[in-house]
Amino acid sequence: MFRDKVIEYVQKDRRRSMEIPELEETIYFTPTTVPEMEKIMILCRGGASAKDFHIHTIIEKVEDSEGRKVFTIEDIPYLEKMDWAIITRISNEIHRVMSLSEIKKN
């Protein structure tokens, strides 16, 4: 039944990782949930800018290998000085929609 599959899916560990070669680091995150997306949109004033959306996504979602958040609101000035390509690549990977075959594999 579809409901059972939804429950099983959301209870799985869906944590993913991403290499950031420019920084020689690996970051970790889970896919964005509906409440998390709502929080990100509120933090960036309803999508005031693409910059705010991507930066707040990183603040809310990026974790270290132990599952601790890496950034806080106080880090916004540093994130704003990062290369746009890196910021958008991280945020886009966090929000990337996985294909059905990827979901089945995981």
KOLSEDO-50149 format. One line per field, with one value per atom (N, C-alpha, C): x negated, y, z negated; atom name; residue number from 0. Coordinates in Angstrom, 2 decimals, always signed. Atoms other than C-alpha are relative to their C-alpha. Layout:
REM KOLSEDO-50149
east = c(X/...)
north = c(Y/...)
up = c(Z/...)
atom = c(CA/...)
nr = c(NUM/...)
//
This chain:
REM KOLSEDO-50149
east = c(-0.85/+0.00/-0.90/+0.79/-1.26/-0.34/+0.22/-0.84/-1.14/+1.05/-3.01/-1.38/+1.28/-5.72/-0.49/+0.38/-5.69/-0.58/+0.46/-6.05/-1.37/+1.28/-8.85/-1.11/+1.00/-10.66/-0.46/+0.40/-10.59/-0.69/+0.67/-11.78/-1.41/+1.35/-14.90/-1.01/+1.09/-18.25/-0.27/+0.15/-18.31/-1.17/+1.14/-21.50/-0.91/+0.88/-23.71/-1.23/+1.23/-27.17/-0.33/+0.41/-28.77/-1.43/+1.38/-32.41/-0.04/+0.24/-33.47/-1.50/+1.42/-36.78/-0.78/+0.70/-37.61/-0.46/+0.34/-37.72/-0.56/+0.47/-38.85/+0.77/-0.89/-35.87/+1.17/-1.23/-32.86/+1.06/-1.11/-29.52/+1.08/-1.07/-26.47/+1.32/-1.32/-22.75/+1.06/-1.15/-19.34/+0.87/-0.89/-16.77/+0.89/-0.83/-14.71/+1.44/-1.39/-11.36/+0.91/-0.96/-8.21/-0.16/+0.17/-8.57/-1.35/+1.30/-12.27/+0.06/-0.13/-11.42/+0.78/-0.78/-8.82/-0.88/+0.89/-11.41/-1.00/+0.96/-13.95/+0.68/-0.72/-11.34/+0.31/-0.25/-10.44/-1.29/+1.28/-14.11/-0.47/+0.42/-14.70/+1.16/-1.11/-11.53/+0.82/-0.86/-9.51/-0.68/+0.71/-12.23/-0.41/+0.37/-13.40/-1.06/+1.02/-16.40/-0.53/+0.62/-18.14/-1.14/+1.11/-21.14/+0.49/-0.53/-19.07/+0.47/-0.50/-17.42/-1.15/+1.12/-20.72/-0.77/+0.77/-22.50/+0.78/-0.78/-19.66/+0.17/-0.01/-19.46/-1.26/+1.27/-23.14/-0.04/+0.00/-22.74/+0.87/-0.94/-19.76/-0.35/+0.12/-20.89/-1.40/+1.34/-24.69/-0.45/+0.46/-26.08/-1.42/+1.30/-29.46/+0.24/-0.13/-30.16/+0.73/-0.68/-28.72/+1.47/-1.39/-25.41/+0.27/-0.16/-26.03/+0.05/-0.06/-25.05/-1.34/+1.30/-28.11/+0.09/-0.11/-26.81/+1.14/-1.06/-24.74/+0.27/-0.34/-23.12/-1.20/+1.17/-26.31/-1.01/+0.93/-28.15/+0.43/-0.48/-26.10/-1.05/+0.99/-28.83/-1.09/+1.03/-31.34/+0.58/-0.63/-28.91/+0.24/-0.23/-28.12/-1.27/+1.27/-31.81/-0.52/+0.39/-32.01/+0.33/-0.31/-32.01/+1.46/-1.41/-28.45/+0.17/-0.09/-29.11/-0.01/+0.06/-29.96/+1.29/-1.23/-26.98/+1.19/-1.15/-24.49/-0.13/+0.20/-26.03/+0.42/-0.38/-25.61/+1.51/-1.44/-22.09/+0.81/-0.73/-20.97/-0.08/+0.12/-22.30/+0.92/-0.88/-20.41/+1.45/-1.39/-17.18/+0.25/-0.14/-17.83/+1.05/-1.02/-14.93/-0.65/+0.60/-16.12/+0.93/-0.79/-15.00/+0.52/-0.58/-12.91/-1.04/+1.04/-15.89/-0.97/+0.86/-18.03/+0.67/-0.75/-15.32/+0.01/-0.02/-15.03/-1.36/+1.36/-18.81/-0.35/+0.30/-19.01/+1.01)
north = c(-1.18/+0.00/+1.25/-1.23/+3.49/+0.62/-0.60/+4.78/-0.71/+0.78/+1.98/+0.29/-0.29/+2.70/+1.40/-1.35/+6.41/-0.05/+0.10/+5.57/-0.69/+0.72/+3.09/+0.91/-0.88/+5.62/+1.10/-1.11/+8.50/-0.47/+0.53/+6.25/-0.49/+0.44/+5.20/+1.12/-0.97/+6.91/+0.45/-0.51/+9.10/+0.99/-0.91/+10.94/-0.24/+0.08/+11.72/+0.84/-0.78/+13.15/+0.62/-0.71/+15.48/+0.47/-0.47/+16.16/+1.45/-1.38/+19.81/+0.08/+0.09/+19.53/+1.28/-1.27/+23.23/+0.19/-0.12/+22.91/-1.30/+1.32/+19.28/-0.47/+0.37/+18.53/-0.82/+0.71/+16.27/+0.57/-0.45/+17.59/-1.07/+0.96/+15.64/+0.75/-0.61/+16.35/-1.06/+0.83/+14.79/+0.80/-0.73/+15.64/+0.96/-1.01/+18.70/-0.49/+0.37/+17.93/+1.22/-1.10/+20.02/+1.06/-1.03/+21.73/+0.74/-0.66/+22.41/+1.02/-0.94/+24.03/+1.23/-1.13/+26.17/+0.90/-0.78/+27.26/+0.80/-0.69/+28.11/+1.19/-1.08/+30.18/+1.14/-1.05/+32.05/+0.74/-0.64/+32.70/+0.93/-0.88/+34.15/+0.87/-0.93/+36.24/-0.38/+0.45/+34.14/-0.08/+0.10/+33.81/+1.34/-1.36/+37.41/+0.01/+0.07/+36.39/-1.42/+1.32/+33.34/-0.16/+0.04/+34.22/-0.43/+0.34/+34.09/-1.46/+1.37/+30.82/-1.00/+0.95/+29.05/+0.04/-0.11/+30.38/-0.58/+0.55/+29.53/-1.52/+1.45/+26.06/-0.61/+0.52/+25.53/+0.10/-0.17/+26.91/-1.06/+0.94/+24.67/-1.46/+1.40/+21.47/-0.61/+0.60/+21.04/-0.44/+0.61/+18.75/-0.52/+0.67/+17.33/-1.51/+1.46/+13.60/-0.54/+0.43/+13.42/+0.43/-0.42/+14.99/+1.36/-1.34/+18.43/+1.04/-1.09/+21.56/+0.70/-0.63/+23.24/+1.51/-1.46/+26.81/+0.52/-0.72/+29.33/+1.29/-1.29/+32.62/+0.95/-0.88/+34.34/-0.22/+0.31/+32.69/+0.56/-0.54/+34.46/+0.86/-0.82/+37.06/-0.83/+0.86/+34.25/-0.75/+0.72/+32.27/+0.94/-0.96/+35.42/+0.29/-0.25/+35.69/-1.23/+1.21/+32.13/+0.15/+0.02/+31.44/-0.41/+0.29/+31.49/-1.43/+1.35/+28.25/-1.06/+0.97/+26.42/+0.04/-0.16/+27.82/-0.63/+0.55/+26.94/-1.50/+1.45/+23.50/-0.76/+0.65/+22.60/+0.04/-0.16/+23.98/-0.83/+0.76/+22.42/-1.51/+1.43/+19.00/-0.36/+0.25/+19.27/-0.10/-0.03/+20.07/-0.90/+0.83/+17.64/-1.08/+1.05/+15.37/-1.28/+1.28/+11.78/-0.75/+0.83/+9.49/-1.22/+1.19/+6.44/-1.09/+1.03/+4.16/+0.33/-0.38/+6.16/-0.29/+0.25/+5.91/-1.50/+1.45/+2.14/-0.52/+0.45/+1.75/+0.32/-0.43/+3.63/-0.61)
up = c(+0.00/+0.00/+0.00/-0.15/+0.86/-1.36/+1.33/-2.71/-0.73/+0.68/-4.09/+0.59/-0.65/-1.54/-0.36/+0.43/-2.45/-1.40/+1.39/-6.13/-0.06/-0.03/-5.43/+0.55/-0.62/-3.22/-0.96/+0.86/-5.70/-1.28/+1.19/-8.52/+0.28/-0.37/-6.58/-0.24/+0.05/-7.03/+1.43/-1.36/-3.93/+0.11/+0.03/-4.81/+1.20/-1.16/-1.82/-0.27/+0.12/-1.37/+1.35/-1.21/+1.13/-0.20/+0.02/+1.88/+0.48/-0.42/+2.09/+0.31/-0.34/+3.99/-0.24/+0.20/+3.75/-1.45/+1.42/-0.05/-0.57/+0.44/-0.21/-1.23/+1.09/-2.42/+0.52/-0.27/-2.54/-0.92/+0.82/-3.73/+0.01/+0.15/-4.83/-0.14/+0.09/-4.64/+0.25/-0.34/-4.43/+0.97/-0.90/-1.76/-0.79/+0.65/-2.58/-0.14/+0.25/-4.18/+0.21/-0.18/-3.79/-1.12/+1.04/-7.23/+0.10/-0.17/-6.55/+1.13/-1.11/-3.21/-0.45/+0.51/-4.96/-0.87/+0.86/-7.55/+0.84/-0.88/-4.82/+0.68/-0.67/-2.99/-0.97/+1.01/-6.20/-0.31/+0.31/-6.99/+1.11/-1.10/-3.56/+0.47/-0.24/-3.76/+1.23/-1.09/-1.37/+1.34/-1.27/+1.24/+0.54/-0.40/+1.28/+1.09/-1.04/+3.36/+0.08/-0.16/+4.74/-0.98/+0.95/+2.58/-1.38/+1.33/-0.62/-0.05/-0.04/+0.40/-0.09/-0.01/+1.13/-1.32/+1.25/-1.96/-1.17/+1.11/-4.33/+0.14/-0.19/-2.79/-0.60/+0.52/-3.62/-1.52/+1.46/-7.15/-0.66/+0.61/-7.85/+0.22/-0.37/-6.16/-0.10/-0.07/-6.02/-1.40/+1.25/-8.73/+0.17/-0.04/-9.66/-0.07/-0.01/-9.77/-1.23/+1.23/-13.30/-0.05/-0.05/-12.27/-0.63/+0.58/-13.81/+1.11/-0.97/-11.90/+0.06/-0.21/-10.43/-0.14/-0.04/-10.06/-0.87/+0.71/-12.01/+0.76/-0.61/-11.08/-0.02/+0.11/-12.24/+1.13/-1.09/-9.32/+1.35/-1.28/-6.64/+0.70/-0.72/-5.91/+0.69/-0.61/-5.21/+1.19/-1.10/-3.07/+1.18/-1.08/-1.08/+0.79/-0.70/-0.17/+0.73/-0.72/+1.15/+1.48/-1.43/+4.88/+0.18/-0.28/+6.18/+0.51/-0.56/+8.07/-1.10/+1.11/+4.83/-0.80/+0.79/+2.92/+0.72/-0.73/+5.64/+0.22/-0.20/+6.25/-1.26/+1.26/+2.56/-0.19/+0.21/+2.28/+1.01/-1.02/+5.55/-0.25/+0.31/+4.49/-1.17/+1.13/+1.20/+0.46/-0.47/+3.06/+1.20/-1.19/+5.92/-0.20/+0.02/+6.68/+0.49/-0.37/+6.71/+0.95/-0.92/+9.51/-0.75/+0.61/+8.72/-0.18/+0.12/+9.39/-1.13/+1.13/+6.93/-1.33/+1.23/+4.29/-0.30/+0.20/+4.79/-0.41/+0.32/+4.65/-1.45/+1.36/+1.35/-0.96)
atom = c(N/CA/C/N/CA/C/N/CA/C/N/CA/C/N/CA/C/N/CA/C/N/CA/C/N/CA/C/N/CA/C/N/CA/C/N/CA/C/N/CA/C/N/CA/C/N/CA/C/N/CA/C/N/CA/C/N/CA/C/N/CA/C/N/CA/C/N/CA/C/N/CA/C/N/CA/C/N/CA/C/N/CA/C/N/CA/C/N/CA/C/N/CA/C/N/CA/C/N/CA/C/N/CA/C/N/CA/C/N/CA/C/N/CA/C/N/CA/C/N/CA/C/N/CA/C/N/CA/C/N/CA/C/N/CA/C/N/CA/C/N/CA/C/N/CA/C/N/CA/C/N/CA/C/N/CA/C/N/CA/C/N/CA/C/N/CA/C/N/CA/C/N/CA/C/N/CA/C/N/CA/C/N/CA/C/N/CA/C/N/CA/C/N/CA/C/N/CA/C/N/CA/C/N/CA/C/N/CA/C/N/CA/C/N/CA/C/N/CA/C/N/CA/C/N/CA/C/N/CA/C/N/CA/C/N/CA/C/N/CA/C/N/CA/C/N/CA/C/N/CA/C/N/CA/C/N/CA/C/N/CA/C/N/CA/C/N/CA/C/N/CA/C/N/CA/C/N/CA/C/N/CA/C/N/CA/C/N/CA/C/N/CA/C/N/CA/C/N/CA/C/N/CA/C/N/CA/C/N/CA/C/N/CA/C/N/CA/C/N/CA/C/N/CA/C/N/CA/C/N/CA/C/N/CA/C/N/CA/C/N/CA/C/N/CA/C/N/CA/C/N/CA/C/N/CA/C/N/CA/C/N/CA/C/N/CA/C/N/CA/C)
nr = c(0/0/0/1/1/1/2/2/2/3/3/3/4/4/4/5/5/5/6/6/6/7/7/7/8/8/8/9/9/9/10/10/10/11/11/11/12/12/12/13/13/13/14/14/14/15/15/15/16/16/16/17/17/17/18/18/18/19/19/19/20/20/20/21/21/21/22/22/22/23/23/23/24/24/24/25/25/25/26/26/26/27/27/27/28/28/28/29/29/29/30/30/30/31/31/31/32/32/32/33/33/33/34/34/34/35/35/35/36/36/36/37/37/37/38/38/38/39/39/39/40/40/40/41/41/41/42/42/42/43/43/43/44/44/44/45/45/45/46/46/46/47/47/47/48/48/48/49/49/49/50/50/50/51/51/51/52/52/52/53/53/53/54/54/54/55/55/55/56/56/56/57/57/57/58/58/58/59/59/59/60/60/60/61/61/61/62/62/62/63/63/63/64/64/64/65/65/65/66/66/66/67/67/67/68/68/68/69/69/69/70/70/70/71/71/71/72/72/72/73/73/73/74/74/74/75/75/75/76/76/76/77/77/77/78/78/78/79/79/79/80/80/80/81/81/81/82/82/82/83/83/83/84/84/84/85/85/85/86/86/86/87/87/87/88/88/88/89/89/89/90/90/90/91/91/91/92/92/92/93/93/93/94/94/94/95/95/95/96/96/96/97/97/97/98/98/98/99/99/99/100/100/100/101/101/101/102/102/102/103/103/103/104/104/104/105/105/105)
//
